[in-house]
């Protein structure tokens, strides 16, 4: 799960969309201005989000983008999967990145870390970010 500006900007833009455009489309130019994200870059991200079924575009004078599904059902993991090419944070798939095509001795460590990160991000939804900041502390007991 490579954390890039794609993910950060997509999450920020969708949080903005969820807080402003409840049932009506919002122009990307407005989101671009509020979030200080280059419009061309935002258009690329929203194209991917549309293909993933997270947002839909509305044409016309009062067009823009709105959620295709409720923001309460869009997880951060969903967003990252839509805009990123690779969600493997550790790049330890156990074959091509390891020694001689075999799993490295620390494979389980990296694999478990990747699973914890993905599980955590799958439990946070856009709507959670709209009204209040979330508790980002991870209880280490949850990892076991």
C-alpha angles and dihedrals in degrees: 000000000000108000106218137158087266091067095040094049093043092052092046093047093048091047087053091048092049092050097045109027106049098160104349132073120263123211114242089225089065093049090045091054096045095044097036092235120146108256095227091052091048090051090054091050094048090050088059092043090052092050089051090054096243097115135017130209124235117204128213141055094315094034131129135114133315135169116284088202132024114287087229088070098046111096126199087244090056090054094047091049089053098051105029128072097211128030096183104111094187101040087218103129091155099247127049095024094049132075115292092343093300130112114273120235092255095047095112091052093054093040092051091047091052091050092050092051093047092047091050093050092047089060096055118080131196091243089057089062097049103071104023141009113258128237103258096187112117114212106227089214087068090061094063 
